Amino acid sequence: MERRVDPEDGRAQTLDEMLLKYKGTYSKAEIEAYFRSECQLASEGKRTSAVAAAFASKDSSEINGLAEWLREVGYERSFQKVADWCRENGAVLLEEVQENWEQVRSDLGLEQGSGTGAHDEQVFQVAGLSAWLEEIELEDYLEDVLEWCHQHGVRALKEIQTRWEEILQELKFKTAKEQLPGKRVSVRVLKGKWQGSYMAQVLEVASTGIQIRHLEDDFEETLPLDALGGGKYLLEPVDSDEEATGDVQELLRTGRLRVDATGAGLQLRWVKLGYAVDKVERKPGQDDIREGDVVLAVGGSLLTGLDEDTVEERFRNSFGNGVGIVIGCMSELMKHPVDRIVEHVSAELRRAA
């Protein structure tokens, strides 16, 4: 089967091998044309090494693939200067030029030419990038990664892989800055004593962090940027379909508070909806209250939408064994506007009166 030497890496390959290598980077027609017109026939049964290919012609100082690559990145007019730089600095492989491209540009004071054709800067590509992103299941990032590479003068896959954590963090930051401000998110705390999850609204995304407002109590804080990657925090946007599923009335439950000589055995925390139930002790036990609930009303007094002092006073005044309560699952109720919850809880209290 016919093998031709790819000037990009000096390897002799069949058309099928080259199609596989550049799949997702160039079209089949482009690869076939490149194989026929740009790749020289290799000797049968011999795979030319990259170094051997670089020195294939003693009469030529050109590095195989250099002219094509310079045309790709819009510097074709500077070919001779770059070739001279390679000779003076002992560079014999295209990869060496790519890895040191910023230094080359600086040393020679290069300016981009007005490259034309299929490989101008508008269709800037990095050989092997598409296939590598597929391997790590991040192929959706291809366009963004190429844009990052173009902006930072990165031309080689090896450098992309070396700087991948930096690239990924920048891309996540860019996406978050464009899409998250104003959106509701679910924040999961993965480490530390405050593990759990809560709903919040993103106020701002900046280099200093992600500023959020807790929906349950309006507390504001700034999370570190690694919240985007699930280091200590995991930030997940809440789909619009999730924000208000079901009717508020269907989420409300009524019951009674159990109190004995030791108290109610509840660990409560003020939130905008009333009292969040963080823990229910075994004694005296609560038949109608579960951890994760929120107490919306007690003894005929509304707790929703009130400040902390008012909620505490109303709960204390109504506290007693057998007192009626209105409760519901806080995570589900938080998806609805507070004023709508107030309306439904008030209606429930009127019916019970």
N, C-alpha and C positions, 0 to 999 in steps of 0.2 A: 504494500500500500504506500502511495506517495507521501513522503515526509518533506516538510519545508521548515526552514529555520525562521523562528519568530524573532525579528530584530529587537523586540522589547526585552527579551530575556536570553536570547541566544540558543533556545532549545528547539530541537527538531521535533515537529509534531505532525500528526495527520490532521486532515480537515475536521474529522469528528472530535479529536482531542481539543482542537482550537475552538470549535463551536462550544464545547463544554466549558472551557476555561473562560471564555468571554460572554457566556450566556447571561443575559440580564444587563450587560454593559453596552453591547452593540447589537444591532439587528442581525439576523442570519445573513441577509444580503450583504451587509457591510463586512461581516467576518469573512464570507466567501471571497469578496472582492479583495480584501486585505491579504488573504491567503494566497491568491493567484498573482497579485501585482506587487506586493511588498515583501513577500517571504521567498527567499531563494531556495532552490532545490537542495536537499541534503543528500550526501552519499548514502546509498542503500545499506541499511543495517548499522549505521553510525549516527549517534546522537551527539551533535556538536555542543560542547560545553560553553557556558557563558563567556569564560575567559578566552577560549579558543576562538569563539565568534568575534570577540572584540578585537582580536589580532588577526582576523581572517585574511586581511590584505596588508602586506608590509608597506605597500606603496601609498596607503591611505591612512591619514591620522584620524579619520572619522570613527566615532564609537557607533556601533550598530544600534539603530533606533533613535539616535540623537536628533537627526533632522526631523523625523516624524513627530517626536515628542515635543520639540520646540514649536512645531507648527500647531500641535494640539493646544499648547498653552499660550499661543499668541506671541512667541518670541522668535519666529522664523528668520526675521531680519538680522538677528544677532548670532546666527549659526557660527560664523567664522570666529567671532570673539570667544564664544563658548568653547569651540574646538581648541583654540589656542590656550584657553585657560586650562582645559583638561590636560593638554600636553605638558604645560608648565607645572601643573600640580600632580601629575602622575595618575590622573583618573583614567581608568580603562573600561569601566562599566557604566551603563546608563543609570543604574541604581545609585552609584556614587554621586552623579550629577543631581539626581532627584533629592537625595538625602541632604545635600549641601547647597540646595538651590538658593536659599536666602543669602548665603555667603557669596555665591557666584554672582547674584544680582548686585550685591553691595560692592564687591570687588570691581565689577565691570561697569557699574552705573547704568544698568540696562533699563530700557523702556520697552513696553509691549508694542509689537507691530500690529498692523490691522490684518490679522490672519483671517482667511476666508475658507469656505468649504465645510465639510462635515465635521471637522474637529476644531472649530473655533471655540472661544471661551463660553459661548452660550450653550454648547453641548459638552462642556468640560466633563471628562470622565477619569476615573482611576481604575486601571486594570486590576481585575480581581475583587474589587470592592463589593460589587453586587452579590457575588457568590459567597463572600465571607459574611456579609450581613444576613444572608439566608441561613447560613450555618448556625449563627447565634440567634436566629429567629427575630431579627430586628430589621427585616427588609423594608419595612414601612419608613425607616429613617433615611433611605438612600438619598432622596432629593435634599434633605436638610444637611446630611453629612457632606455631600458634594458642595453645597453652598458654603459650609464651614471651611472645607479644604481650599476652595477658591479664595476665600477672604483671608486665610492664614498662609497661603502659599505652600500648602502641603500637597505633594504630587505622588507620593509613594504609599502603597498599602502598609508597608512595614512601619512607617512613621505614624500612620493612623492607628494601627494596633497598639503601638507603644503609648500613644497619648489618648487612648480610648476613654478612660475614666474622665479625663478633662473634657473631651468632646461631648460625652454623654451628659455630663453635668450642665454644660453650656446649653445644649439642646433642650434639656428639660426646663432649665431656667427660662429660655426664650419662649417655649410653649406655654409655660405657666404664666408668664408675664402677659402673653397675648390672650389667654383663654380663661384664667381663673378669677381675676378681680370682679367682685360683684356676685360670684357664684356661691352656691351652697356646697359644702363639702362635708364628708364624713372623716373625722380625724381619729385615727387609732393610735393609741400610745402602746408601743410594743415592749418597752423596757422601763424598769423603775417601779416605784411603789404606786404610781398613779395609772397603772395599766388599765385599759378600757377604751371606750370610744364615745365620742360626742359629736354633735352637729355644730357647724360653724359657718360663718360667711367670710369669704376672703375680701379684705379691704384693700390690700396692696401687695404686690410682689416686687421686691427690690433686692439689690445685692446684699443688703443687711439681713434679709430674711423674709418670711411670709407673715404679714400682719393679718390676724383673724379676729373675729368677734364671736364669742360663744353665743349660740342662739338661746341656750337655756337660762343665762343670767346676764348677758351683755358684757361679760368680762372680756377685755382685749389683751392679746399677747402676741408676741412675734416668735414664730417657730424658725429654727435654723433651716437653711436651704436643703439639708439632707432629708428633711421631711418629705421631699419629692421622691426620694429613693427608698424609703422604708428602713432607714438606719435605726433611729429610735421612734420615729413617727411614720405613719403611712397616711397620705392624703388621697382621698378618693372623691372625685366630683360626684354629686348626686344628680342622677338623670332627672329631667323635668317630669318624667312620668312617675318618678318615685316621690316627688315633693308633696303630692296631695292625693294619694290613692285612698279610695273609700270615703265614707261619710263620717264626720266627727261623731255623730250620735252613735254609730256602730262601735266606736272605740271606747265609749264610756261604760263604766260599771258602777253599780251601787253596792254598798255593804255596810258592815258595822265594825267599829273599832273595839278591840278587846284590850281591857286594862285590868291589872291586878295590883296587889300591894307594891310590886317592884316596878310597875310602870307598863308601858305598851311594848317594850322590847324592840323598838324601831330606831334605826339610825337614819335621821332625816337631814336633808340639805335644801336650803332655799334655792329655788329657780323661778323663772318668770311665770311658770304655770302653777306654782304652789310649793309643795314640799316633795322633793324627789326622795324615793325610798332606796337607800344604798344597801341596807341590811335588815333582815328580819330575824330576830333571835328565836330560839326554840320555845322560850317561855316569855310571856303567856301563850305565844303563838297567835298568828293572825290567819283566819280562814279566808278573808277577802282581800288581803294585801300581799303582793309579791315583790321581791327585789326587782328593780327596774321600773316599778310603777311610779306614778306621781299622784299625790293627794290633791285634788282640785277643789274640794269643798269639804267642810266638816261641820256637823251640827247645824246645817242650814246656812252657814256662812261661806261665801265665795272666797277662795284663796288665789285664784288665777288673775294674773295681770296686776298684782299689787306689790308694793315694796316689801323688803324683808321684815321691817319692824311691824308692819300691819299684819302680815301673814303670821308672824310669831304671836302677836296679841290675840288674833282671832282663834288660832289653834289652841292656845292656852285657855282661853275663856270657854271653849267648847269641849275641851278634853275630858273624857270620862268613858267608863265602860258602857258599851252598847250604843254609843253615839253614831248617828248615820254619817256615812262618807260617800263621796263621789271620787272614783279613781279611774286610772287608765294607763296604758303602756306609754311611757314617756317618749321613747324613740319614735313611735308612730304618731303620737300627738304633735311632736315637734315639727312635723312636716306640714302642719296647718298653721295659718295665721292665728295669733293669740286672740284677736278680737272675735274670730269665729268660734273659738273654743269657749270664750266667755259667754257668748250668746247661747250655746248649747248647754253649758253647765247651769247657767241661770234658768233656762227653761226646765231643766231636770229638777232644780230646787223648787221651782214653783209647782211642779206636778207633785212633789213629795210633801209639800206644805199642807 
